[in-house]
Amino acid sequence: MRSFSGSLRILVLLLIGAALPLSAQPDRAAVTPTGKIQLFDGKNFSGWTFVSKDTNKPAASVWSVTNGVIVCQGKPNGYARTLQTYRDYQLHAEWRFPSGPGNSGVFLHVNPPDKVWPYCFEAQLLSGDAGEIRCNGGSKANGTTAEHPNYIPHQQPSSEKPVGEWNSYDIVCRGNTIIVRVNGVLQNEVTGTSASSGAIGLQAEGKPVEFRNVELEPLP
């Protein structure tokens, strides 16, 4: 049995805590999440918005969800992007082209205004070129040349799987550096990016493409 003096001490501490002003209480809302964030919940596009070159084309005719997979028809050109902006994270996304070689991309650090194409960096998904980083909308990074003024080629031979199979992107964005792995193979490390935060997007560019397991983990 707890002693009377011990019980009295606990009661006093509880009364003191209750009397503290709100400013002295812990702020739970200020805690930064450290676990994985599911950017796509496998059910709908909650937390996403759409941009299209053809403003008369409804998003539902281009983007849909089937069996937990994002299905993009590829036309007209455009993209889906997160409403939330992010910085310093590791992004995992899986993609495949279901009906032959295709073209698409994962947009990083998307900044306003929304247009085709926005200010961002694109982790290329053109068949055979996954791992290339493109500088879109006036963005800049180290590694571009006179021969390649708007992109930095992937550094290793293609590590993509045969068309129709699922591939994985693992992308680390920290400060002004982007590191890209395709199916576990390091394909690019780009420094000096002119943006270090922004929305994350998935590109529609001409060919049907599917995405799944789009998740983000904040870096410490």
Summary of the structure (lengths in Angstrom):
residues: 220
radius of gyration: 22.5
end to end distance: 44.8
largest distance: 82.4
contacts: 662
relative contact order: 0.23
helix: 11%
strand: 40%
